Amino acid sequence: MAVAADEPPERQLRVMPWWLVLVGLLVAAALGWLVLDLLLTEADRASQPDTRATLRIDAIRTGLTVVAGTGGGLALLLAARRQWIAERAQRHQESVAARDQAHRDRVQAHAESVAEAAQRHQERQSGAAEHDAAERRLTELYTRAVELLGNDSAAVRLGGVHALERLGQDNPVQRATIVAVLCAYLRMPAPDDEPRETEVRRSAQRVLTRHLRAADPAYWPDVALDLAGARLLDFDAAGCTLIDADFTGAVFTGATSFAGTTARGRLSLGVVFGDVVFDDLVADAEVVLDDARVGGEASLDRVEFGGGLSCRRATFDGPVSFRRASFGQPASFDATRFGEGATFREATFLGGLSMEHTEFAGHAGFRSARFADMALFRWTVFGRDAMFEQARFEGAANFGRARFHGPASFDGAWLSQPPQVDQARATVDGGHAWPAGTTVQRLDDEWLLLVDR
């Protein structure tokens, strides 16, 4: 198509006038006549009559030959011009045909392009219409479900909970919003001792936890919980994956379980618990239990605190177990009170431990525990027995001003350096087993004074 479009324009073909042919014939005749005249003049000069006659005949023949030759030359020129005109007409015809074909191709390509653009536009319009229809339907379903959740009837609210769950299951992009709505519902105050409302809230809790278990086919990934200040009954998050979960100020009643939970990001648990289980929990960021109060039994066996633990000013009224727990970052139990027995048997503190002003009203067990960094027990009160048998202190150990109201045993413990025990006190009749080299002085009838060497 480009070749035909780029061809140079042909020069205009001029028509040969008729008189030009007549002039050519006249020129041929004049030339023949001139030659004939010259030859006849020469022939007349001959002296012999016979010779003169012969020469005149030859002159006439020659003149006619010249006329015939000139005419033949003109005929050849005319024939050549006719051939040239025919070839030029052929080339012109071919050029016109090529331009016509190129034009048809351009028209066809343009038509196809227009048709394709129209098809794409139609598809976009169709897709936009379908998207708008789906969004309107989704909005209507969401609005209807939220309206059900705010109904005065508990049965209708229960239906709203399950409607939101189904909406989230079918529409992944809405899951974060639906979880936020359910969390907001649980954060709202609930009527006291209202069995029907309690069942609605239990269902909302189960919807949340069911979709946070990675092993469940209905798992909703990358969903964060904000249940700060909520009241939760028999909350079961066992096996769930919690992302930046916030339970600050929440109240857990009944049996609470975080067993086998994976916590990604900060886990805030400054709350009130009944019985609670954290066994085998794995956390990659800090776990916060500041100001928590556990009224029942607390089990944190084999918990992996990868980002450390902050448990300041907490109160544990029942027995507490941290058996084989691992603390990858510093752990703080400052000003925490353990009302009954607390055991840290075979626990590993890789980032340091602080239990300053901590109170153990019952048994304090640290048998075979490992302290890879500094261990601070300053002003710690051991109300009954304090067992550190087979413990390993790889960093500094500080028991300054601690109080041992019962037996203290460091039997088999290994310390990289003598412990700091400035002004620590222990009962006289406790049957203690102090680390080698510990200096003990009798203060009065009831107390022994431990002093640094």
C-alpha positions as CSV (number, residue, x, y, z in Angstrom):
1,M,0.0,0.0,0.0
2,A,2.9,2.4,0.8
3,V,4.5,1.7,-2.6
4,A,1.4,2.9,-4.6
5,A,1.0,5.8,-2.3
6,D,4.6,6.9,-2.7
7,E,4.8,6.7,-6.5
8,P,5.7,10.0,-8.2
9,P,2.9,11.6,-10.2
10,E,3.1,10.8,-14.0
11,R,3.6,13.7,-16.5
12,Q,0.5,14.6,-18.4
13,L,0.3,12.9,-21.8
14,R,-0.2,15.5,-24.6
15,V,-2.2,14.5,-27.7
16,M,-0.2,14.8,-30.9
17,P,-2.0,17.2,-33.3
18,W,-3.1,16.0,-36.8
19,W,-1.2,18.6,-38.6
20,L,2.1,17.3,-37.3
21,V,1.5,14.1,-39.4
22,L,0.7,16.2,-42.4
23,V,3.9,18.2,-41.9
24,G,5.8,15.0,-41.7
25,L,4.4,13.8,-45.0
26,L,5.0,17.1,-46.6
27,V,8.6,17.1,-45.3
28,A,9.1,13.6,-46.8
29,A,7.6,14.7,-50.1
30,A,9.7,17.8,-50.1
31,L,12.8,15.9,-49.4
32,G,12.0,13.4,-52.1
33,W,11.3,16.2,-54.6
34,L,14.5,17.9,-53.7
35,V,16.6,14.8,-54.2
36,L,14.7,14.0,-57.4
37,D,15.3,17.5,-58.7
38,L,19.0,17.4,-57.9
39,L,19.4,14.0,-59.5
40,L,17.4,15.0,-62.6
41,T,19.5,18.1,-63.0
42,E,22.6,16.0,-62.9
43,A,21.2,13.6,-65.4
44,D,20.3,16.4,-67.9
45,R,24.0,17.3,-68.0
46,A,24.9,14.0,-69.5
47,S,26.1,14.3,-73.2
48,Q,24.7,11.0,-74.4
49,P,21.0,10.6,-74.8
50,D,21.0,7.0,-73.7
51,T,23.0,7.8,-70.7
52,R,20.8,10.7,-69.8
53,A,17.7,8.6,-70.0
54,T,19.2,6.0,-67.8
55,L,20.3,8.6,-65.2
56,R,16.8,10.2,-65.2
57,I,15.2,6.8,-64.5
58,D,17.7,6.2,-61.7
59,A,17.1,9.7,-60.3
60,I,13.3,9.1,-60.3
61,R,13.9,5.7,-58.6
62,T,16.2,7.3,-56.0
63,G,13.7,10.1,-55.3
64,L,10.9,7.7,-54.8
65,T,13.1,5.6,-52.5
66,V,13.9,8.7,-50.5
67,V,10.2,9.5,-50.2
68,A,9.4,5.9,-49.3
69,G,12.3,5.7,-46.8
70,T,11.3,9.0,-45.2
71,G,7.7,7.8,-45.0
72,G,8.8,4.5,-43.5
73,G,10.8,6.3,-40.9
74,L,7.8,8.4,-40.0
75,A,5.7,5.3,-39.8
76,L,8.2,3.6,-37.5
77,L,8.2,6.7,-35.3
78,L,4.4,6.6,-35.1
79,A,4.5,2.9,-34.3
80,A,7.1,3.4,-31.6
81,R,5.0,6.2,-30.1
82,R,1.9,4.0,-30.2
83,Q,3.8,1.3,-28.3
84,W,5.1,3.7,-25.7
85,I,1.6,5.1,-25.2
86,A,0.3,1.5,-24.8
87,E,2.9,0.6,-22.2
88,R,2.4,3.9,-20.4
89,A,-1.4,3.2,-20.3
90,Q,-0.6,-0.3,-18.9
91,R,1.6,1.1,-16.2
92,H,-1.0,3.7,-15.4
93,Q,-3.8,1.1,-15.2
94,E,-1.6,-1.0,-12.9
95,S,-0.8,2.0,-10.7
96,V,-4.5,2.9,-10.5
97,A,-5.4,-0.7,-9.6
98,A,-2.7,-0.8,-6.9
99,R,-3.9,2.5,-5.4
100,D,-7.4,1.2,-5.5
101,Q,-6.4,-2.0,-3.7
102,A,-4.4,0.0,-1.2
103,H,-7.4,2.3,-0.6
104,R,-9.7,-0.7,-0.2
105,D,-7.2,-2.3,2.3
106,R,-7.0,0.9,4.3
107,V,-10.8,1.1,4.3
108,Q,-11.0,-2.5,5.4
109,A,-8.4,-2.0,8.2
110,H,-10.2,1.1,9.4
111,A,-13.5,-0.7,9.4
112,E,-12.0,-3.6,11.4
113,S,-10.3,-1.1,13.8
114,V,-13.6,0.7,14.4
115,A,-15.4,-2.6,14.9
116,E,-12.7,-3.8,17.3
117,A,-12.8,-0.5,19.3
118,A,-16.6,-0.7,19.3
119,Q,-16.4,-4.3,20.6
120,R,-14.0,-3.3,23.3
121,H,-16.1,-0.4,24.3
122,Q,-19.2,-2.6,24.5
123,E,-17.3,-5.1,26.6
124,R,-16.1,-2.4,28.9
125,Q,-19.6,-1.1,29.2
126,S,-20.9,-4.6,29.8
127,G,-18.2,-5.2,32.4
128,A,-18.9,-1.9,34.1
129,A,-22.6,-2.7,34.2
130,E,-22.0,-6.1,35.7
131,H,-19.6,-4.6,38.2
132,D,-22.1,-1.9,39.2
133,A,-24.8,-4.5,39.5
134,A,-22.7,-6.7,41.6
135,E,-21.6,-3.8,43.8
136,R,-25.2,-2.7,44.2
137,R,-26.3,-6.2,45.1
138,L,-23.3,-6.6,47.5
139,T,-24.2,-3.2,49.1
140,E,-27.8,-4.3,49.5
141,L,-26.9,-7.6,51.1
142,Y,-24.4,-5.9,53.4
143,T,-26.8,-3.2,54.4
144,R,-29.5,-5.8,55.0
145,A,-27.2,-8.0,57.1
146,V,-26.2,-5.0,59.3
147,E,-29.8,-4.1,59.7
148,L,-30.5,-7.6,60.9
149,L,-27.6,-7.4,63.3
150,G,-29.2,-4.2,64.9
151,N,-32.7,-5.7,65.2
152,D,-34.4,-5.9,68.6
153,S,-35.0,-9.6,68.2
154,A,-32.1,-11.9,69.2
155,A,-33.2,-14.5,66.6
156,V,-33.0,-11.8,63.9
157,R,-29.6,-10.7,65.1
158,L,-28.4,-14.2,65.0
159,G,-29.5,-14.4,61.4
160,G,-27.6,-11.2,60.7
161,V,-24.4,-12.7,62.1
162,H,-24.7,-15.7,59.7
163,A,-25.7,-13.5,56.8
164,L,-22.5,-11.5,57.3
165,E,-20.5,-14.7,57.5
166,R,-21.9,-15.9,54.2
167,L,-21.3,-12.6,52.6
168,G,-17.7,-12.6,53.6
169,Q,-17.2,-16.2,52.5
170,D,-18.5,-15.3,49.0
171,N,-16.7,-12.0,48.7
172,P,-13.1,-12.0,50.0
173,V,-12.7,-8.3,49.5
174,Q,-15.4,-7.7,52.1
175,R,-14.0,-9.9,54.8
176,A,-12.0,-7.2,56.6
177,T,-15.0,-5.0,56.8
178,I,-17.3,-7.9,58.0
179,V,-14.7,-8.8,60.7
180,A,-14.6,-5.2,61.8
181,V,-18.4,-5.1,62.1
182,L,-18.5,-8.3,64.1
183,C,-15.8,-7.0,66.4
184,A,-17.6,-3.7,66.8
185,Y,-20.7,-5.7,67.8
186,L,-18.8,-7.6,70.4
187,R,-17.3,-4.4,71.8
188,M,-20.7,-2.9,72.4
189,P,-22.2,-3.3,75.9
190,A,-24.4,-6.3,76.3
191,P,-27.4,-6.7,78.6
192,D,-26.4,-8.6,81.7
193,D,-27.5,-12.2,82.0
194,E,-29.5,-12.1,78.8
195,P,-29.3,-15.7,77.5
196,R,-30.5,-15.0,74.0
197,E,-28.0,-12.1,73.5
198,T,-25.3,-14.4,75.0
199,E,-26.0,-17.0,72.3
200,V,-25.8,-14.3,69.6
201,R,-22.4,-13.2,70.9
202,R,-21.2,-16.8,71.1
203,S,-22.1,-17.2,67.5
204,A,-20.3,-14.0,66.5
205,Q,-17.2,-15.3,68.4
206,R,-17.4,-18.7,66.6
207,V,-17.7,-17.0,63.2
208,L,-14.5,-15.0,63.9
209,T,-12.4,-17.8,65.2
210,R,-13.6,-20.4,62.6
211,H,-12.3,-18.2,59.8
212,L,-9.0,-17.5,61.5
213,R,-7.8,-21.2,61.6
214,A,-5.4,-21.8,58.7
215,A,-6.3,-25.5,58.7
216,D,-10.0,-24.7,58.1
217,P,-11.0,-24.6,54.4
218,A,-13.0,-21.5,55.2
219,Y,-9.8,-19.6,56.4
220,W,-9.8,-15.9,55.9
221,P,-6.1,-14.7,55.7
222,D,-4.7,-11.3,56.7
223,V,-7.7,-10.4,58.9
224,A,-7.0,-8.4,62.1
225,L,-9.1,-8.5,65.3
226,D,-9.9,-5.4,67.3
227,L,-11.7,-6.6,70.4
228,A,-10.4,-4.0,72.8
229,G,-12.8,-3.7,75.7
230,A,-15.1,-6.5,74.5
231,R,-16.8,-9.0,76.8
232,L,-16.1,-12.5,75.6
233,L,-17.5,-15.8,76.9
234,D,-15.7,-19.1,76.5
235,F,-13.6,-17.5,73.8
236,D,-11.8,-20.3,71.8
237,A,-9.0,-19.1,69.5
238,A,-7.1,-22.4,69.6
239,G,-5.2,-23.0,66.4
240,C,-6.1,-19.5,65.1
241,T,-3.7,-17.1,63.3
242,L,-4.0,-13.7,64.9
243,I,-2.6,-10.6,63.1
244,D,-2.0,-7.5,65.3
245,A,-4.8,-8.7,67.6
246,D,-5.9,-6.2,70.2
247,F,-7.7,-7.4,73.3
248,T,-6.7,-4.5,75.5
249,G,-9.2,-4.1,78.3
250,A,-11.3,-7.1,77.2
251,V,-13.0,-9.3,79.7
252,F,-12.9,-13.1,79.2
253,T,-15.3,-15.1,81.3
254,G,-15.4,-18.9,81.4
255,A,-12.7,-21.0,79.8
256,T,-10.5,-19.1,77.3
257,S,-8.1,-20.9,75.0
258,F,-5.3,-19.6,72.8
259,A,-3.7,-23.1,72.6
260,G,-1.6,-23.6,69.4
261,T,-2.3,-20.0,68.3
262,T,0.1,-18.2,65.9
263,A,0.4,-14.6,66.7
264,R,1.8,-12.4,63.9
265,G,2.4,-8.9,65.0
266,R,1.8,-7.4,68.4
267,L,-0.7,-9.4,70.7
268,S,-2.2,-7.1,73.3
269,L,-3.9,-9.0,76.2
270,G,-4.2,-6.5,79.0
271,V,-7.5,-8.2,80.2
272,V,-9.4,-10.1,82.8
273,F,-9.5,-13.8,82.4
274,G,-11.1,-16.8,84.2
275,D,-9.2,-19.9,83.2
276,V,-6.9,-19.5,80.2
277,V,-4.7,-21.7,78.2
278,F,-1.9,-20.5,76.0
279,D,-0.1,-23.8,75.5
280,D,2.1,-24.0,72.3
281,L,1.3,-20.4,71.3
282,V,3.9,-19.0,68.9
283,A,4.4,-15.2,68.7
284,D,6.8,-13.4,66.5
285,A,6.3,-10.0,68.1
286,E,5.7,-8.8,71.6
287,V,2.9,-10.2,73.7
288,V,1.5,-7.7,76.2
289,L,-0.2,-8.9,79.4
290,D,0.3,-5.6,81.4
291,D,-2.3,-5.1,84.1
292,A,-4.0,-8.5,83.3
293,R,-5.9,-10.3,86.0
294,V,-6.3,-14.1,85.8
295,G,-8.9,-15.3,88.3
296,G,-8.4,-19.0,87.5
297,E,-5.7,-21.3,86.2
298,A,-3.3,-20.1,83.6
299,S,-1.3,-22.5,81.4
300,L,1.5,-21.2,79.1
301,D,3.5,-24.3,78.6
302,R,5.8,-24.5,75.6
303,V,4.9,-21.0,74.5
304,E,7.4,-19.3,72.1
305,F,7.6,-15.6,72.9
306,G,9.7,-14.7,69.9
307,G,9.2,-10.9,70.4
308,G,9.4,-11.0,74.2
309,L,6.7,-10.7,76.9
310,S,5.5,-7.7,78.9
311,C,3.6,-8.8,82.0
312,R,3.9,-5.9,84.3
313,R,1.5,-5.3,87.2
314,A,-0.4,-8.5,86.3
315,T,-2.3,-10.6,88.9
316,F,-2.6,-14.4,88.7
317,D,-5.0,-15.6,91.4
318,G,-4.7,-19.3,90.4
319,P,-1.7,-21.6,89.5
320,V,0.5,-20.5,86.6
321,S,2.7,-22.7,84.4
322,F,5.4,-21.6,82.0
323,R,7.0,-25.0,81.6
324,R,9.4,-25.1,78.7
325,A,8.4,-21.7,77.6
326,S,10.9,-19.8,75.4
327,F,11.5,-16.1,75.6
328,G,13.5,-14.9,72.6
329,Q,13.5,-11.2,73.7
330,P,13.5,-9.6,77.2
331,A,10.6,-10.7,79.4
332,S,9.3,-8.5,82.2
333,F,7.1,-9.5,85.2
334,D,7.8,-6.4,87.2
335,A,5.2,-5.8,90.0
336,T,3.3,-8.9,89.1
337,R,1.6,-11.0,91.8
338,F,1.4,-14.8,91.6
339,G,-1.3,-15.8,94.1
340,E,-0.7,-19.6,93.9
341,G,2.1,-21.7,92.5
342,A,4.0,-20.4,89.5
343,T,6.4,-22.7,87.7
344,F,9.0,-21.8,85.0
345,R,10.5,-25.3,84.9
346,E,12.9,-25.7,81.9
347,A,12.0,-22.3,80.6
348,T,14.6,-20.5,78.5
349,F,15.1,-16.8,78.8
350,L,17.4,-15.7,75.9
351,G,16.8,-12.0,76.2
352,G,16.9,-11.3,79.9
353,L,14.4,-11.5,82.7
354,S,13.1,-8.8,85.0
355,M,11.0,-9.7,88.1
356,E,11.5,-6.6,90.2
357,H,8.9,-6.1,92.9
358,T,7.3,-9.3,91.9
359,E,5.4,-11.4,94.5
360,F,5.1,-15.1,94.7
361,A,2.5,-15.9,97.3
362,G,2.9,-19.6,96.6
363,H,5.5,-21.9,95.1
364,A,8.1,-20.3,92.7
365,G,9.7,-23.0,90.6
366,F,12.6,-22.3,88.2
367,R,14.0,-25.8,88.1
368,S,16.3,-26.4,85.1
369,A,15.5,-22.9,83.8
370,R,18.1,-21.3,81.6
371,F,18.9,-17.6,81.9
372,A,21.1,-16.6,78.9
373,D,21.2,-13.0,79.9
374,M,20.7,-10.9,83.0
375,A,18.1,-12.1,85.5
376,L,16.7,-9.5,87.9
377,F,14.9,-10.6,91.1
378,R,15.4,-7.4,93.0
379,W,12.8,-6.6,95.7
380,T,11.1,-9.9,94.7
381,V,9.0,-11.6,97.5
382,F,9.0,-15.4,97.6
383,G,6.1,-16.2,99.9
384,R,6.7,-19.9,100.1
385,D,9.5,-21.9,98.5
386,A,11.8,-20.7,95.7
387,M,13.3,-23.6,93.8
388,F,16.2,-22.9,91.4
389,E,17.6,-26.4,91.3
390,Q,19.7,-27.2,88.1
391,A,19.1,-23.7,86.9
392,R,21.7,-22.2,84.6
393,F,22.6,-18.5,85.0
394,E,24.8,-17.5,82.0
395,G,24.5,-13.8,82.7
396,A,24.4,-11.7,85.9
397,A,21.9,-12.7,88.6
398,N,20.6,-10.0,90.9
399,F,18.5,-10.9,94.0
400,G,19.1,-7.6,95.8
401,R,16.6,-6.9,98.6
402,A,14.6,-10.0,97.7
403,R,12.6,-11.7,100.5
404,F,12.6,-15.5,100.9
405,H,9.8,-16.4,103.3
406,G,10.3,-20.1,102.7
407,P,13.0,-22.5,101.6
408,A,15.3,-21.3,98.8
409,S,17.2,-23.9,96.9
410,F,20.0,-23.4,94.3
411,D,21.0,-27.1,94.5
412,G,22.9,-28.0,91.3
413,A,22.5,-24.5,89.8
414,W,25.3,-23.1,87.7
415,L,26.2,-19.5,87.8
416,S,28.7,-17.8,85.5
417,Q,29.4,-15.3,88.3
418,P,28.5,-14.9,92.0
419,P,24.9,-13.6,92.4
420,Q,24.3,-10.1,93.7
421,V,22.3,-10.4,96.9
422,D,22.8,-7.1,98.5
423,Q,20.4,-6.7,101.5
424,A,18.4,-9.9,100.5
425,R,16.7,-11.6,103.4
426,A,15.6,-15.2,104.2
427,T,13.9,-16.9,107.1
428,V,16.2,-18.5,109.7
429,D,14.5,-21.9,109.6
430,G,14.0,-22.2,105.9
431,G,16.4,-25.0,105.1
432,H,18.0,-23.1,102.3
433,A,20.6,-24.2,99.8
434,W,22.5,-21.2,98.6
435,P,24.9,-21.0,95.7
436,A,28.5,-21.7,96.6
437,G,30.3,-18.7,98.1
438,T,27.1,-16.9,99.2
439,T,27.7,-15.0,102.5
440,V,24.9,-15.3,105.0
441,Q,24.6,-13.4,108.3
442,R,22.1,-13.8,111.0
443,L,20.1,-10.6,111.3
444,D,17.7,-11.5,114.2
445,D,15.7,-14.5,115.4
446,E,13.6,-14.6,112.2
447,W,15.8,-13.3,109.4
448,L,19.1,-14.1,107.7
449,L,20.8,-11.3,105.8
450,L,22.6,-12.1,102.5
451,V,25.5,-9.8,101.6
452,D,27.7,-9.5,98.5
453,R,31.3,-10.7,98.9
